[in-house]
Amino acid sequence: MKAKTSLIPLVAFIAILILIISSREWTTDLLITQGITSYTSHSLFSTGVNIVMSIIAFVFIRKYQLQSLAGIRTGKVQHMWLLLYPLYLILINILFMDEIPTDNLWMNILVLLIYCISIGYSEELSLRGFMQSYLIKAYGHSKKGIVFSVFGAAFIFGVLHLFKFDKGMYGEVSQVFFALFIGVLFGALLLRTKRLYPLIIIHALIDFFAKLDGMGIPKTATEVTPQSSSLMSALITTLIVAPCLVFGIIMLRKVTVKEL
C-alpha cells in the first residue's frame, strides 16, 4: 500500500506565506505613515519580500523532492505552442493601458521589471512549484486527484489575494476568480509543458504590462469603499479571464497519471 503523504508541510508552508504577506502589508502601511512613499522604495521592498518567498519555496521543493513535478529540472519544454495562449492577457493589458508616466522613465521601467520578475518567481515557485506539486504528490494517483491538486493550488492563489482588500467587495471577489482561473491555466500548463521557467516569464510579463501605467506613482494609504470596484467592472474582469479556466480544463483532460 502506498504511504499516505502528510499535509502538515503544505499547511506549514501556507502559514509561512500568510505570515510573510501579512508582515509585508503591515510594513508597507508603517512606511507610509512614516512618510516613505516613493515608488522605488516600495517596489524594492516588495521585491525583497518576493525574493525571500522564492527562496523558501525553493527550499521546500528541494526538501520534499518535487523538482520534477515542479518543472525546475533541466529538460526540453514540451508542447511549447500551448504557452502562446496566456499571451492574450498581455495584449488586453496593453489595449486597456492608461497613459504611461514619463518622469524617470527608464529607471522606473527597470525597477518595475525587476519587481515583476520577482513576482513571477515567488508566485510560480510557491503556488505551482511547491503547493500544486505537493498536492499532486499526495493525491495525484488518480485523474480526479490531479484535477483537485490543480484547482486546490489555484484556489489558494485566489484566496491569498484577499489579504490586501483594497478594491471593495466586488473587486475582491473578482480578484479571487481572476487568480483562480489563471491559476488553473498555469497549473495545467506546468503539467503539459513540464517546465516552470516559461510560466515565470509569462507571469512577469502579464504583471509588467498591467502595472506599466502606474509606475512612478508614490505609494499612498488606500481607503477601501464599496465603490472601489463596481459590479460591472468586476464582471468584465471575470469574463476576460474566463477563457483561462476553459482552456485549463481542456488541457487537464489530456494529462494522465502515467506521465506524471
N, C-alpha and C positions, 0 to 999 in steps of 0.2 A: 504493500500500500504506500502511496506517495505521501511523504511527510507534509503536514499542513504548515503553510507559511504564516508566521505570526505577523499581525498587522501593527504591532507595537512600534517598529521602526518607522512605519508610514505615519502613524499618529504623532510620534515624536518629531518627525520632520515637519509636519503641518504646524505643530505647536511652535517650532522654531521660526517658521515663516511668519506666523501670526505675530510673534514677539518682535521680529525684525521690522515688519511692516508697521506695526503699532508704534514702535520706537522711532521709525522714520517720520511718521506723521506728527508725533509729539515734538520731535526735534525741529521739524520744519516750522511748526507753529511757534516754537520758542525762538527760533532765529528771526522770524517775522516780528515778534514782539520786541526783540532787541534791536530792531531797525535794520537787520541784514536781509535785504530783499533783492539783491542783484541776481539777474538771470544766471550768470556764470557760477556764482557761489552755490545756488540751489541745485543747478544742473550737475555740478561736480560732486556735490554732497550725495545726490541721488545715485550718481554713477558709482561712487564708492560703496554705497549700500548694495547696489546690484552686483558689484564685484564680490562682496562678501557672500551674498546669496549664491552666486555661481560657484564659488569655492566650496561652500558647504554642500551644495547639490552634487558636485563632482566627487567629493569625499564619500557621500552616501552611495553614489553609483558604484564607485570602486569597492567600497566595503562589502556591498551585497552582490558584487559580481554581475552587474547589469549592463556592462559595456556593450554587449552585442544587441540586446533589446533596445538600449538607449541610442544606438546608432552612432557611437563615437569610436568604434574600431575602424582601422584603415580598411578601405574597400571601395568598390565602384558603386556609384549611385544607380539604383535600379529604377526602371520606369521613369526616367528623368522628365519626360514630357508632362507628367502629372503635376510637376512643380509650376507649370505655366498658369494653372487655374487660379491660385490665390492672387496672382498679379493684378486681377481686375480690381482688387481693393486699393492698390496703389493708384490706378487710373482714376477711380472715384475720388480719392483724396485730392488728387491733382485738379480734377474738374471742379470740386467744391471749395478749393482753397481761396482764402481771402488774400488781400494784398500782403506781400512779404515785407516786413520791416527791413530797411536798408542800413540802419545805423550799426556800425561794427559788423558788417555783413559777413565777412569771411571768418572772423573769429567766432561769431555766433553759430555759423554753419558747422565749423569744426567741433565746437562744444556740443551742439545738438547731435552731430553724427556719432561722436564718442558715446554720448548718453544713450542714443538709440541702439547702438551695438551692444551696450551693457544690458539694456532691456532684453534684447534678443537672446543673449547668453543666459541671463538669470532666469527668465521665464521658461525658455525651452529646456534648459538643463533641469530646472526644478520640476516643472509640470509634465513635460513629455519624457525627459530623460530619466528622472527618478520616479515620480508618482505613478505615471502610466506604466512604466516598465515594472515597477514593484507590484502593482495590481495584476499585471499580466502574469508575473511570476507566481502570484497567489491563486489567480482564477483562470489563467489562460489555457487550461487543459480542455476547454470546450469553446465552441464558437460563441455561445452566449456569454461566456466568461470574458472573452476578448472584447466583445461589444460593451459589456459592463465596465471593463477597465478603461476603455477609451472615453466613454461617457462620464465615468466617475471622475477621472482626472480633469476632464473639461468642465464638469460641474464645480469642482473645487476651484478651478481657474476663474470661473464666473463669480462665485461667492467671495473670493478674495478681493474682487473689485469693489465690494461694498464698503470696505474699510475707510475709504476717503469720504464717501457720502456727501458730495458737493453738487449734485445735479438734480436734487429733488427726487420725489418718489418715482415718477415716470422715467426720468433719466437713469436712475439707478437700476430699475427693473430691466430697461432696455440694454444697459451695460452688461448685466448678467447674461441675457440672451446673446448679446454680441460676443462676449467671451466664450460662452458655451458653444455656439455654432462654429466659431473659428477654432476653438479647441478640438472639436470633433474632426474638423477638416485636417488640422495639423497632426492630430493623433493618428488618423488614417494614413496621411502622407508618410509619417515616420515608419509605419508598418509596411507600406508598399515600397518606399524608396530605400529603406534600411539605413538611411543616413540622417543625422540630426543637423549637421552644419548648414546645408542648404536652407533648412527651415529657420535657422538662426538669422541668416542673411535676409530672407524674405520678411521675417518678423521685424527686423530692424528697419528695412526699407518702408514697410507699411507705416510704422510709427514715425519715421523720419518725415514722410510727406504729410502725415496727419498733423504733425507739430510744427511744420516749417513756417506757417504763417503766424505762429505765436512765439517764435524765438526772439530773445532780447527783451521781452516784456518783463518788468520786475515782478517778483512774486508778492502777492498780497493775500491777506486772510480772506477766505471765500465765505460769504454768507449764504446759507442754504435756504431757499424758499421753495414753496410748492410750484412756483412758476419757473424754476431753474431750467426745466425741460418740459415742453408741452407734450400732451398725449400724442398729438400728430407727429411731432418730430421724433418721439420715441418709437412710434410705429414704423416710420420711414427708415430709421436706423436698423430696426429689427428686420424689416423686409429686405434691405440692402444686403444683409449678411445671411439671410435665409438660404440662398443657394449653397453656401458653405456647408450647411447641415445636410442638404440633399446630396451634394457631391461626396461628402464624407461618408454618408451611409452607403452610397453606391460602391465606394472603394472598399469599405469594410466587408461587403458581401464577397469580395474577391480574396480576402485574407483567410488563410487556412491555419489550423493549429499546427500542422506539419511543418510549414515554412518558418514558424517562429522557433 
